[in-house]
Every structure is written in structure tokens, then in C-alpha cells.
Amino acid sequence: MRNIVVLFICLSLLACSNDDDQNTSLEICGVNNPIEDLPWLKEIKEGFEMSFSPVGSQIIAYQYNGNDVFWINNCVNCEDALVQIYNCMGEVICQKGGITGLDECPEFEAEAINEKVLFDNVQNNQ
């Protein structure tokens, strides 16, 4: 009976250890929930939620050039939408699109990895 209890405890500890490893891999900018834990990002999200725009907006996390970044689009599928890419401090590191067709980081789509959609309120009106 004692061996069964010891085995059960060992298996429980092993299972908890695996869960901790998985949670660490989900960390973005040093937090588990960046959309709530980074004040500047939470403010942007809340602004999107209060918007009455029918096109919707998105916040997507990526790893780019070895850093966590956020792709923020406030007019999804708009031809002249200006997408801004922010670092963890809330600083714009580059912009894409807009009326002038900016492309300050042309390699972004090819080099950005580990996409994780954090916020998406795009309405499917098609």
C-alpha cells in the first residue's frame, strides 16, 4: 500500500512539473496574460472594445528578431489600414500600410514566428 502512495505522489509531482513547463512557454513579455498585465496593451484593447467600427481590430503577438512584439491593426481588411508593431514597452518599432503604403519592416511577415492571437473582434459580414 505504501508503494502505491509513493507512486501516486511521484506521478502527481511529475504531472505538476509538466504543467509548469507549459505555462512558462506561453509567457509573452514576461507575463502570462499580456492583454491584461501590460497596461498600455490593455488600454488599446479596451479602446477597440468600445469602438463601434464594423470592420474590427486585432492584437497578435509574435516573436520577431528574438523579441516579443505585438501586431496591432485597428481596421482589419481596410485597404489603407496602418498596422503598428509594438515592443513590450509599448513603443512602436515599425509601421506597415496606411495611405502612404509604409513598410518600415519589410521582412516582418517572413521572419515573425509563434503567432498568438490575443484579441480579435473582426465581424464576419460576408
Beta strands, then each sheet from edge to edge (+ up, - down):
strand 1: 58-64
strand 2: 67-73
strand 3: 82-86
strand 4: 92-97
strand 5: 102-103
strand 6: 113-120
sheet 1: 5+ 4- 3+ 2- 1+ 6-
end
